[in-house]
Amino acid sequence: MITIVGAGALGSHVALFLRNTDHAIRLVDFDKVEMKNTHAQFHTRMGLRKNKGQALSQAMLGMFGRMIEVVPHRLSRDNVAGILRPQNTDLVLDCTDNAKTRYLILDHCTDNDIPCLHGCLSADGTFARVVWNEVFQPDAEGDEKATCEGGEHLPFFAYAAAAMTLEVQRFLDTGKKRSMHVSVGNTMVV
């Protein structure tokens, strides 16, 4: 099973691009879809006021016949062991937007030897990181405006999500891990 934590600008598009994988998908997100999310995330107006995971699951089922398990809760120290269970988690994809949750995922996956790929977007929509757990260091959070409020960065979000999805496919097919930095028009393996 592939567990995606975060169904925002990055995670919603990663789920969309993973729709043809043979692996089961679990999506973890506590937040609700707001109108501003429909501009830069893979969410529709039909999902407004619904939990992001549930709205995305319904959209994927309706459009592609793809079932997704949903955990409509915030990941926390109290529930991380139950949600990111090592016995049925092949891979964790961290698509969150805050340092506290990134550290929680980093520590849990390290302690339980769960492969984890972290995806991070810059607030200005021009840079992304796709980094495996072994070399990941969460960035400090800035005061910049959230990236999901307008549609001007949507092509870059899709580009970053595609890069992350390609790394997921590569890992599932070969077991090899490759981290990268993604900027507008450029991808650099690190």
Contacts in CASP RR format, 6 or more apart in sequence:
PFRMAT RR
TARGET T0000
AUTHOR 0000-0000-0000
METHOD contacts of the structure
MODEL  1
MITIVGAGALGSHVALFLRNTDHAIRLVDFDKVEMKNTHAQFHTRMGLRK
NKGQALSQAMLGMFGRMIEVVPHRLSRDNVAGILRPQNTDLVLDCTDNAK
TRYLILDHCTDNDIPCLHGCLSADGTFARVVWNEVFQPDAEGDEKATCEG
GEHLPFFAYAAAAMTLEVQRFLDTGKKRSMHVSVGNTMVV
1 23 0 8 1.000
1 24 0 8 1.000
1 25 0 8 1.000
1 26 0 8 1.000
1 69 0 8 1.000
1 88 0 8 1.000
1 89 0 8 1.000
1 90 0 8 1.000
2 18 0 8 1.000
2 21 0 8 1.000
2 23 0 8 1.000
2 24 0 8 1.000
2 25 0 8 1.000
2 26 0 8 1.000
2 90 0 8 1.000
2 91 0 8 1.000
2 92 0 8 1.000
2 93 0 8 1.000
2 168 0 8 1.000
3 25 0 8 1.000
3 26 0 8 1.000
3 27 0 8 1.000
3 28 0 8 1.000
3 83 0 8 1.000
3 84 0 8 1.000
3 89 0 8 1.000
3 91 0 8 1.000
3 92 0 8 1.000
3 93 0 8 1.000
4 11 0 8 1.000
4 14 0 8 1.000
4 15 0 8 1.000
4 18 0 8 1.000
4 25 0 8 1.000
4 26 0 8 1.000
4 27 0 8 1.000
4 28 0 8 1.000
4 93 0 8 1.000
4 95 0 8 1.000
5 28 0 8 1.000
5 29 0 8 1.000
5 75 0 8 1.000
5 84 0 8 1.000
5 92 0 8 1.000
5 93 0 8 1.000
5 94 0 8 1.000
5 95 0 8 1.000
5 96 0 8 1.000
5 101 0 8 1.000
5 105 0 8 1.000
6 27 0 8 1.000
6 28 0 8 1.000
6 29 0 8 1.000
6 52 0 8 1.000
6 95 0 8 1.000
6 96 0 8 1.000
6 97 0 8 1.000
7 15 0 8 1.000
7 27 0 8 1.000
7 29 0 8 1.000
7 31 0 8 1.000
7 41 0 8 1.000
7 43 0 8 1.000
7 52 0 8 1.000
7 53 0 8 1.000
7 56 0 8 1.000
7 95 0 8 1.000
8 29 0 8 1.000
8 31 0 8 1.000
8 37 0 8 1.000
8 41 0 8 1.000
8 43 0 8 1.000
8 52 0 8 1.000
8 95 0 8 1.000
8 97 0 8 1.000
8 148 0 8 1.000
9 40 0 8 1.000
9 41 0 8 1.000
9 121 0 8 1.000
9 147 0 8 1.000
9 148 0 8 1.000
9 153 0 8 1.000
9 157 0 8 1.000
10 95 0 8 1.000
10 119 0 8 1.000
10 120 0 8 1.000
10 121 0 8 1.000
10 128 0 8 1.000
10 157 0 8 1.000
10 160 0 8 1.000
10 161 0 8 1.000
10 164 0 8 1.000
11 93 0 8 1.000
11 95 0 8 1.000
11 161 0 8 1.000
12 41 0 8 1.000
12 42 0 8 1.000
12 43 0 8 1.000
12 52 0 8 1.000
12 56 0 8 1.000
13 41 0 8 1.000
13 42 0 8 1.000
13 157 0 8 1.000
13 158 0 8 1.000
13 161 0 8 1.000
13 162 0 8 1.000
14 93 0 8 1.000
14 95 0 8 1.000
14 161 0 8 1.000
14 164 0 8 1.000
14 165 0 8 1.000
14 168 0 8 1.000
15 25 0 8 1.000
15 27 0 8 1.000
15 42 0 8 1.000
15 56 0 8 1.000
15 60 0 8 1.000
15 68 0 8 1.000
16 42 0 8 1.000
16 60 0 8 1.000
16 161 0 8 1.000
17 161 0 8 1.000
17 162 0 8 1.000
17 165 0 8 1.000
18 25 0 8 1.000
18 165 0 8 1.000
18 168 0 8 1.000
19 60 0 8 1.000
19 64 0 8 1.000
19 66 0 8 1.000
21 168 0 8 1.000
21 169 0 8 1.000
21 172 0 8 1.000
23 90 0 8 1.000
23 91 0 8 1.000
23 172 0 8 1.000
24 67 0 8 1.000
24 69 0 8 1.000
25 66 0 8 1.000
25 68 0 8 1.000
25 69 0 8 1.000
26 68 0 8 1.000
26 69 0 8 1.000
26 70 0 8 1.000
26 71 0 8 1.000
26 89 0 8 1.000
27 53 0 8 1.000
27 56 0 8 1.000
27 57 0 8 1.000
27 68 0 8 1.000
27 69 0 8 1.000
27 70 0 8 1.000
27 71 0 8 1.000
28 71 0 8 1.000
28 73 0 8 1.000
28 75 0 8 1.000
28 83 0 8 1.000
29 51 0 8 1.000
29 52 0 8 1.000
29 53 0 8 1.000
29 71 0 8 1.000
29 72 0 8 1.000
30 51 0 8 1.000
30 72 0 8 1.000
30 73 0 8 1.000
30 74 0 8 1.000
31 51 0 8 1.000
31 52 0 8 1.000
32 49 0 8 1.000
32 50 0 8 1.000
32 51 0 8 1.000
32 52 0 8 1.000
33 41 0 8 1.000
33 43 0 8 1.000
33 47 0 8 1.000
33 48 0 8 1.000
33 49 0 8 1.000
33 50 0 8 1.000
33 51 0 8 1.000
33 52 0 8 1.000
33 55 0 8 1.000
34 48 0 8 1.000
35 45 0 8 1.000
35 48 0 8 1.000
36 148 0 8 1.000
36 149 0 8 1.000
36 150 0 8 1.000
37 43 0 8 1.000
37 52 0 8 1.000
37 148 0 8 1.000
38 44 0 8 1.000
38 45 0 8 1.000
38 48 0 8 1.000
39 148 0 8 1.000
39 149 0 8 1.000
39 150 0 8 1.000
39 151 0 8 1.000
39 154 0 8 1.000
40 147 0 8 1.000
40 148 0 8 1.000
40 149 0 8 1.000
40 150 0 8 1.000
40 151 0 8 1.000
40 153 0 8 1.000
40 154 0 8 1.000
40 157 0 8 1.000
41 52 0 8 1.000
41 148 0 8 1.000
41 157 0 8 1.000
42 56 0 8 1.000
42 59 0 8 1.000
43 52 0 8 1.000
43 55 0 8 1.000
43 56 0 8 1.000
43 59 0 8 1.000
44 55 0 8 1.000
44 59 0 8 1.000
46 55 0 8 1.000
46 58 0 8 1.000
46 59 0 8 1.000
47 55 0 8 1.000
47 58 0 8 1.000
47 59 0 8 1.000
50 58 0 8 1.000
51 70 0 8 1.000
51 72 0 8 1.000
53 68 0 8 1.000
53 70 0 8 1.000
53 72 0 8 1.000
54 70 0 8 1.000
54 72 0 8 1.000
56 68 0 8 1.000
56 70 0 8 1.000
57 67 0 8 1.000
57 68 0 8 1.000
57 69 0 8 1.000
57 70 0 8 1.000
60 66 0 8 1.000
60 67 0 8 1.000
60 68 0 8 1.000
61 67 0 8 1.000
61 68 0 8 1.000
71 83 0 8 1.000
73 79 0 8 1.000
73 83 0 8 1.000
75 83 0 8 1.000
75 84 0 8 1.000
75 96 0 8 1.000
75 101 0 8 1.000
75 104 0 8 1.000
75 105 0 8 1.000
76 104 0 8 1.000
77 104 0 8 1.000
80 104 0 8 1.000
80 105 0 8 1.000
80 108 0 8 1.000
81 108 0 8 1.000
84 92 0 8 1.000
84 105 0 8 1.000
84 108 0 8 1.000
84 109 0 8 1.000
84 112 0 8 1.000
84 114 0 8 1.000
86 112 0 8 1.000
86 113 0 8 1.000
86 114 0 8 1.000
89 114 0 8 1.000
90 115 0 8 1.000
90 172 0 8 1.000
91 114 0 8 1.000
91 115 0 8 1.000
91 116 0 8 1.000
91 117 0 8 1.000
91 168 0 8 1.000
91 171 0 8 1.000
91 172 0 8 1.000
92 105 0 8 1.000
92 109 0 8 1.000
92 114 0 8 1.000
92 115 0 8 1.000
92 116 0 8 1.000
92 117 0 8 1.000
93 116 0 8 1.000
93 117 0 8 1.000
93 119 0 8 1.000
93 164 0 8 1.000
93 168 0 8 1.000
94 101 0 8 1.000
94 102 0 8 1.000
94 105 0 8 1.000
94 106 0 8 1.000
94 116 0 8 1.000
94 117 0 8 1.000
94 118 0 8 1.000
94 119 0 8 1.000
95 119 0 8 1.000
95 164 0 8 1.000
96 102 0 8 1.000
96 105 0 8 1.000
97 121 0 8 1.000
97 146 0 8 1.000
98 141 0 8 1.000
99 138 0 8 1.000
99 139 0 8 1.000
99 140 0 8 1.000
99 141 0 8 1.000
102 118 0 8 1.000
102 120 0 8 1.000
102 136 0 8 1.000
102 138 0 8 1.000
103 138 0 8 1.000
105 116 0 8 1.000
105 118 0 8 1.000
106 116 0 8 1.000
106 118 0 8 1.000
106 133 0 8 1.000
106 136 0 8 1.000
106 138 0 8 1.000
108 114 0 8 1.000
109 115 0 8 1.000
109 116 0 8 1.000
109 133 0 8 1.000
110 133 0 8 1.000
115 132 0 8 1.000
115 133 0 8 1.000
115 171 0 8 1.000
115 177 0 8 1.000
116 132 0 8 1.000
116 133 0 8 1.000
116 136 0 8 1.000
117 130 0 8 1.000
117 131 0 8 1.000
117 132 0 8 1.000
117 133 0 8 1.000
117 164 0 8 1.000
117 167 0 8 1.000
117 168 0 8 1.000
117 171 0 8 1.000
117 177 0 8 1.000
118 129 0 8 1.000
118 130 0 8 1.000
118 131 0 8 1.000
118 132 0 8 1.000
118 133 0 8 1.000
118 136 0 8 1.000
118 138 0 8 1.000
119 128 0 8 1.000
119 129 0 8 1.000
119 130 0 8 1.000
119 131 0 8 1.000
119 160 0 8 1.000
119 164 0 8 1.000
120 128 0 8 1.000
120 129 0 8 1.000
120 131 0 8 1.000
120 139 0 8 1.000
121 127 0 8 1.000
121 128 0 8 1.000
121 147 0 8 1.000
121 157 0 8 1.000
121 160 0 8 1.000
122 128 0 8 1.000
122 147 0 8 1.000
123 142 0 8 1.000
123 144 0 8 1.000
123 145 0 8 1.000
123 146 0 8 1.000
123 147 0 8 1.000
124 144 0 8 1.000
124 147 0 8 1.000
124 153 0 8 1.000
125 147 0 8 1.000
125 153 0 8 1.000
125 156 0 8 1.000
125 157 0 8 1.000
126 153 0 8 1.000
126 156 0 8 1.000
126 183 0 8 1.000
126 184 0 8 1.000
127 181 0 8 1.000
127 182 0 8 1.000
127 183 0 8 1.000
128 156 0 8 1.000
128 160 0 8 1.000
128 163 0 8 1.000
128 181 0 8 1.000
128 182 0 8 1.000
128 183 0 8 1.000
129 179 0 8 1.000
129 180 0 8 1.000
129 181 0 8 1.000
129 182 0 8 1.000
130 160 0 8 1.000
130 163 0 8 1.000
130 164 0 8 1.000
130 167 0 8 1.000
130 179 0 8 1.000
130 180 0 8 1.000
130 181 0 8 1.000
130 182 0 8 1.000
131 179 0 8 1.000
131 180 0 8 1.000
131 190 0 8 1.000
132 177 0 8 1.000
132 178 0 8 1.000
132 179 0 8 1.000
134 177 0 8 1.000
135 179 0 8 1.000
135 190 0 8 1.000
136 179 0 8 1.000
147 153 0 8 1.000
147 157 0 8 1.000
156 184 0 8 1.000
159 182 0 8 1.000
159 184 0 8 1.000
159 185 0 8 1.000
160 182 0 8 1.000
163 180 0 8 1.000
163 182 0 8 1.000
163 187 0 8 1.000
167 177 0 8 1.000
167 178 0 8 1.000
167 179 0 8 1.000
167 180 0 8 1.000
170 176 0 8 1.000
170 178 0 8 1.000
171 177 0 8 1.000
178 189 0 8 1.000
179 189 0 8 1.000
179 190 0 8 1.000
180 187 0 8 1.000
180 188 0 8 1.000
180 189 0 8 1.000
180 190 0 8 1.000
181 187 0 8 1.000
181 188 0 8 1.000
181 190 0 8 1.000
182 188 0 8 1.000
END
